[in-house]
Amino acid sequence: MLTAVLVAAVAGGGALILMRCLFPAQKAGKMLRYAADTMRGKTVIVTGANSGIGKAVATELVKLQARVIMACRDQRSAEEAAEDIRKQAGAEQGEVVIKNLDLASLTSVRKFCEEINEEESKIDVLINNAGVYQCPYMKTEDGFEMQLGVNHLGHFLLTHLLLDLLKSSAPSRVIVVSSKLYKYGHVNFDDLNSENNYDKAFCYSQSKLANLLFALELSHRLEGTGVTVNALTPGIVRTKLGRHVQISFLAKPLFHLASLVFFKSPLEGAQTPLYLACSPEVEGVSGKCFANCEEEQLMATATDEQAAKKLWDVSSRMVGLTN
């Protein structure tokens, strides 16, 4: 009996050491504190606001009395999330509005933007948060590789179609959620849609690099308009984003334990987008990337001006903005 306990203890300790190597402890982000009415009178769109970081951001913004438009694909999930957000926000809270948005459908993106432009007098903050991670090879409604289509192209068109309203609402902010995994990708202009070869990890990294290049080019194009554009990398967060990742039955308990020990909670992961949405410290700041509420230095692949311009032109053609 004693031997079995010792073996289990050694094995468990070894497993935790291994997990610490695989998932290094992340720098603890500061938990933000703002006055209760900081976002009163502000309208904020959050894509993917029904779960994970998006839901945590939406909850905190509603607590700060913002009018939050939850842009979500799944109506039922969005309604359940909205009910939970209202409960968490307490008595003095903002407003929650649910709007259908499927980023895997350009038709849905266009319809969403038409409704927003008709019904809303302003947008103070647009948070491009929704995403898909390492899914099996599949295509969007318009024939794009899913990760590129949802993570980049859907948000590219969404932002473009809301630009006039963002400009008329200035000072306003666009926030793009990327990932540190951008470091493992490059934009493969020769096979952007992964028709010849599909590597799910590479395609995710490519889409997250595309997010950063999009934010860079957009910030240049919006200079002088009063609309700022910044990106962020939230770190490893316990969300449903990894639902497509295959983990063996025996490894699942260990992975769950590791996630509790080493991953950020959704609220912790939400701190940087909240900072970019609310803080007066970043008023007028544009074209940067942040992590843990501090400016992050990016690799050269994410600051390549020529690649950013080329991606913009290619993306414009893909979503039908130019011929």
C-alpha positions in Angstrom: 0.0 0.0 0.0 2.8 2.4 1.0 4.7 1.5 -2.2 1.6 2.3 -4.3 1.2 5.7 -2.6 4.8 6.5 -3.2 4.7 5.6 -6.8 1.5 7.7 -7.3 3.2 10.6 -5.6 6.3 10.4 -7.7 4.3 10.0 -10.9 2.0 12.9 -10.0 4.9 15.1 -9.2 6.7 14.2 -12.4 3.5 14.9 -14.3 3.2 18.3 -12.8 6.8 19.1 -13.6 6.2 18.1 -17.1 3.1 20.3 -17.3 5.1 23.2 -15.9 7.6 22.8 -18.8 4.8 22.5 -21.4 2.8 25.4 -19.9 5.1 27.8 -18.1 3.5 29.9 -15.4 2.2 33.1 -17.0 2.8 36.6 -15.8 -0.1 37.5 -13.6 -2.0 40.3 -15.2 -3.3 43.1 -12.9 -7.0 43.0 -12.1 -8.4 46.3 -13.3 -10.4 48.6 -11.2 -12.5 51.4 -12.7 -15.2 53.7 -11.4 -18.6 52.0 -11.6 -19.9 54.4 -14.3 -16.7 54.4 -16.5 -18.4 53.1 -19.6 -21.8 54.8 -19.1 -23.2 56.0 -22.4 -20.7 53.9 -24.4 -21.7 51.2 -26.9 -19.4 48.3 -27.3 -19.6 45.4 -29.8 -18.0 42.1 -28.6 -17.8 39.2 -31.1 -18.0 35.8 -29.5 -19.4 37.3 -26.3 -21.3 34.1 -25.2 -18.3 32.3 -23.7 -14.7 32.5 -22.6 -12.8 35.8 -22.8 -15.7 37.5 -24.8 -18.2 36.7 -22.1 -15.9 37.9 -19.3 -15.2 41.1 -21.1 -18.9 41.7 -21.8 -19.7 41.0 -18.1 -17.2 43.5 -16.8 -18.3 46.2 -19.4 -21.9 45.8 -18.3 -20.8 46.2 -14.7 -19.2 49.5 -15.9 -22.6 50.5 -17.3 -21.8 50.1 -21.0 -24.3 49.1 -23.6 -22.9 45.8 -24.8 -23.9 44.3 -28.2 -23.2 40.5 -28.0 -22.4 39.4 -31.5 -22.8 35.7 -31.5 -23.5 32.8 -33.8 -25.5 30.6 -31.4 -28.7 32.4 -30.3 -29.5 30.0 -27.5 -26.0 30.1 -26.1 -26.0 33.9 -26.3 -29.3 34.2 -24.5 -28.1 31.9 -21.7 -24.9 34.0 -21.4 -26.8 37.2 -21.4 -28.9 36.1 -18.6 -25.8 35.1 -16.6 -24.1 38.4 -17.4 -27.1 40.3 -16.1 -27.1 38.3 -12.9 -23.4 38.9 -12.3 -23.5 42.6 -13.2 -25.8 43.5 -10.2 -28.3 46.3 -9.8 -26.4 49.3 -11.3 -25.6 47.9 -14.8 -25.6 48.7 -18.4 -27.6 47.1 -21.2 -27.1 43.8 -23.0 -28.2 43.4 -26.6 -27.9 40.1 -28.6 -27.3 40.2 -32.3 -26.8 37.2 -34.6 -23.4 37.1 -36.3 -21.8 34.1 -38.0 -18.3 35.1 -39.0 -18.1 32.0 -41.3 -20.7 33.6 -43.5 -20.1 36.9 -45.3 -23.9 37.2 -45.8 -24.3 37.1 -42.1 -21.6 39.6 -41.5 -23.2 42.0 -44.0 -26.6 41.6 -42.5 -25.3 42.2 -39.0 -23.5 45.4 -40.2 -26.6 46.6 -42.0 -28.7 46.3 -38.8 -26.0 48.0 -36.7 -25.7 50.9 -39.1 -29.4 51.3 -39.2 -30.2 50.9 -35.5 -27.2 52.3 -33.7 -26.2 56.0 -33.5 -22.6 55.2 -32.6 -20.0 52.5 -31.8 -17.5 53.5 -29.2 -15.6 50.2 -29.1 -15.4 47.2 -31.4 -13.8 44.1 -29.9 -12.9 41.5 -32.5 -12.7 38.5 -30.2 -14.4 35.5 -31.6 -12.3 32.7 -33.1 -11.9 29.0 -33.9 -8.8 26.9 -33.0 -7.2 24.0 -34.8 -10.4 22.6 -36.2 -10.4 19.7 -38.8 -10.2 21.0 -42.4 -13.4 22.6 -43.3 -14.6 25.6 -45.3 -16.8 28.5 -44.5 -20.0 29.2 -46.4 -18.0 31.2 -48.9 -15.3 28.6 -49.4 -12.5 29.9 -47.1 -10.4 27.7 -44.9 -12.4 27.9 -41.6 -9.7 29.4 -39.3 -8.7 32.0 -41.8 -12.3 32.7 -42.7 -13.5 33.2 -39.1 -10.5 34.6 -37.3 -9.4 37.0 -40.0 -11.6 37.5 -43.1 -14.9 37.6 -41.2 -13.6 40.3 -38.8 -11.9 42.1 -41.7 -15.2 42.6 -43.5 -17.1 43.3 -40.2 -14.7 46.1 -39.3 -14.6 47.6 -42.8 -18.4 47.8 -42.9 -18.6 49.5 -39.5 -15.8 52.0 -40.3 -18.1 54.9 -41.2 -20.0 54.5 -37.9 -16.8 54.2 -35.9 -15.4 57.3 -37.5 -18.5 59.3 -36.8 -18.3 58.1 -33.2 -14.7 59.2 -32.7 -12.9 59.0 -30.4 -13.6 55.3 -30.8 -11.5 52.1 -30.6 -11.0 48.9 -32.5 -9.5 46.0 -30.5 -8.2 42.8 -32.2 -7.6 39.7 -30.2 -4.6 37.8 -31.5 -2.4 35.1 -29.9 1.2 34.5 -29.1 1.0 31.5 -31.5 1.3 34.0 -34.3 5.1 33.4 -33.9 4.8 29.9 -35.5 3.1 31.1 -38.7 3.6 33.1 -41.8 1.2 34.3 -44.4 1.3 31.8 -47.2 0.2 34.0 -50.1 0.8 31.1 -52.5 -1.8 28.9 -50.7 -3.7 31.3 -48.4 -6.8 29.1 -48.4 -4.8 25.9 -47.7 -6.1 24.1 -50.8 -2.8 22.2 -51.4 -1.9 21.4 -47.8 -3.6 21.8 -44.4 -1.9 21.9 -41.1 -4.3 22.9 -38.5 -1.7 24.4 -36.1 0.0 26.4 -38.8 -3.4 27.7 -40.1 -4.3 28.9 -36.7 -0.9 30.7 -36.3 -1.3 32.2 -39.8 -4.8 33.5 -38.9 -3.4 35.1 -35.7 -0.5 36.7 -37.6 -3.1 38.0 -40.1 -4.9 39.6 -37.1 -1.8 41.5 -36.2 -1.0 42.6 -39.8 -4.6 43.7 -40.2 -4.5 45.8 -37.1 -1.2 47.4 -38.2 -2.5 48.3 -41.7 -5.8 49.5 -40.4 -4.1 51.7 -37.8 -2.2 53.5 -40.7 -5.4 53.9 -42.7 -7.3 55.4 -39.8 -4.6 58.0 -38.8 -6.2 61.3 -38.1 -9.8 59.9 -37.9 -9.9 59.6 -34.1 -10.3 55.8 -34.4 -7.5 53.9 -32.7 -6.6 50.3 -33.5 -4.7 48.0 -31.1 -4.2 44.3 -30.9 -3.5 42.0 -27.9 -2.3 38.5 -27.0 -4.3 37.2 -23.9 -2.0 34.3 -23.1 -3.3 30.7 -22.4 -6.8 31.0 -21.0 -9.3 28.3 -19.9 -11.9 28.6 -22.6 -13.8 26.4 -25.1 -11.5 27.5 -27.8 -9.5 24.2 -27.7 -12.6 22.0 -28.1 -11.2 20.6 -31.4 -8.0 19.5 -29.8 -7.8 15.7 -29.3 -6.7 14.6 -25.8 -6.5 10.9 -24.8 -9.0 9.8 -22.2 -6.2 9.0 -19.7 -4.6 12.4 -20.2 -7.7 14.5 -19.7 -7.7 14.6 -15.9 -4.0 15.6 -15.9 -4.7 18.3 -18.6 -7.6 19.6 -16.6 -5.4 19.9 -13.5 -2.7 21.6 -15.5 -5.2 24.1 -16.9 -6.4 25.0 -13.3 -2.8 25.5 -12.2 -1.1 27.1 -15.2 -3.8 28.7 -17.4 -5.5 32.0 -16.9 -9.2 32.2 -16.0 -11.4 33.9 -18.5 -11.6 37.0 -16.2 -7.8 37.2 -16.1 -7.7 36.8 -19.8 -10.2 39.6 -20.2 -8.0 42.2 -18.4 -6.1 43.4 -21.5 -9.1 43.8 -23.8 -10.8 45.6 -20.9 -7.7 47.9 -20.5 -7.8 48.7 -24.2 -11.5 49.4 -24.2 -11.7 51.5 -21.0 -8.4 52.9 -20.0 -7.6 56.6 -20.5 -3.9 55.6 -20.6 -4.4 54.3 -24.2 -6.5 57.2 -25.5 -5.0 58.1 -28.8 -2.6 55.2 -28.8 -2.8 53.1 -32.0 -1.0 50.5 -34.0 0.4 48.7 -30.9 0.0 45.2 -29.4 -0.5 44.6 -25.7 -0.1 41.7 -23.3 -1.0 41.9 -19.6 -2.0 45.5 -20.1 1.5 46.5 -21.3 2.8 47.1 -24.7 4.3 44.0 -26.3 7.2 43.8 -28.7 6.3 41.8 -31.8 8.4 39.7 -34.1 9.4 41.2 -37.5 6.8 39.0 -39.2 4.0 40.9 -37.4 5.4 44.4 -38.2 6.1 43.8 -41.9 4.5 46.8 -43.6 4.6 45.3 -47.1 3.0 42.0 -46.0 0.3 44.0 -44.2 -0.5 46.0 -47.3 -0.5 42.9 -49.5 -2.7 41.0 -47.0 -5.2 43.9 -47.0 -5.4 43.9 -50.8 -5.8 40.1 -51.0 -8.4 40.1 -48.2 -10.4 42.9 -49.8 -10.7 40.8 -53.0 -11.6 37.6 -51.1 -14.5 39.2 -49.2 -15.7 41.1 -52.3 -14.8 44.7 -51.4 -12.7 45.0 -54.6 -12.5 43.1 -57.9 
